[in-house]
Amino acid sequence: MFRFLPEQASAHAPEMDWLHHLITDISVFFIVAICGAMIYFAIRYRKRDSGHHETPQIKGSHLLEIIWTVVPTLICIYIAYYGVAIYRDMVNPGEKPNMVNVTARQWKWDFQYENGKTTTNEAVIPVGEPVKFILTSTDVLHSFFVPTMRVKKDAIPNRYTYVSFTPVKTGTYPIFCTEYCGKDHSYMLASLKVVSRGEYDQWLADRSEELAALKMPPAELGRKIWEGKGACKSCHSLDGSRLVGPSWLKLFGRTEKDTQGNEFVVDENYIKESIIEPNKHVVAGYAPNLMPSYAGQLDDREINGVIAFIRTLDGTGASAPAAEAAAPAAPAIDLAKATPVERGKHLYETKLCITCHSIDGSKIVGPSFKGIYGAQHKFADGSTAVVDDAYIKQSILQPTAKVVEGYAPVMPPFQGQLDDAQIADITAFIKSLK
Ligand code: CUA
């Protein structure tokens, strides 16, 4: 009963699920037995007439008391024993696990491998070999959660914590942050790729991306850092719009006031200071203590890159394409000339559908759009329907009316935010994803 757990992709997952299901079943059994008895007695011994009935006084029963003390104690000891035994297997990765350092920060995951290779929001590990993730955080509490591997552990600033497991299946699995850690907590996703040993060796040895970063012109490197390593884009826009921090558009060379009213010019020194000591001179109108220090995380070359990139964002035509290219999630398209599918794709990327619905079949928060059109779906209320134009429209306007089974009713309604033509474009785009 109640078998809702995701795919089992680690060696300890079957044991853990077995214990989890055992506890669930025991709990369900007692809930039904106790509530059932309560309901039965309430009906059986209800007041039937106006007469006065006194309940007989029943004195204690040693036999009953022994049974209901000993039986639950034995059940608890049994569960505790297996809980400890499975936990011990989980935390002991065995001989020579592959070590991966994980650094959580608002709002991304950095991974570092034994040969020095680093990645952001993507971990790759070989199948069938124990792996040990060594977690820490640079700012607040985060939590490293890989449901398919049945591991979850907090990443804590100034401390190391560990998770270990042995993946038994190749594939790509989602990694979530499961500790509310600020504005972009829900976007703090990464993927775990489990590959064969050969593929892993090849991947690990391939440092071409890092080499390319070394050879990159500074402004290009800066853009890459804005997007990836620095996660600057969570708080600093490139188009003038206000996010958590000031937009980088036309920022360089501007005269600003800090919270004490001192004027300063945004130049190389100010930008570097803001990266290393973000709270020293906060621009008036913005809150302090939000930006983490990047001291020790970005080297001088990278800081120079960020400065060079900000310098290019002067709002002139020459830099505009760079700004657009910097946000590949939302490329500018000529909407007048675009086909409905292209317009739908643009809406998918800009109206945030992309954060919860993949187009490659992988499950994020909501169902993937790939192949969903025309498919038969079962809903949380038990009914079924084929996904057609009417269903898509309803799901956009009133998302919680019919939620596909297995998904949480968390989508906000887009009523008033998308018109009929836009909904038709999105539908066309979904239809195109066979
Ligand atoms: Cu990091 Cu939530």
Residues whose N, C-alpha, C, O or C-beta is under 5 A from the ligand:
A	BS01	CUA	L141 H142 C177 T178 E179 Y180 C181 H185 M188
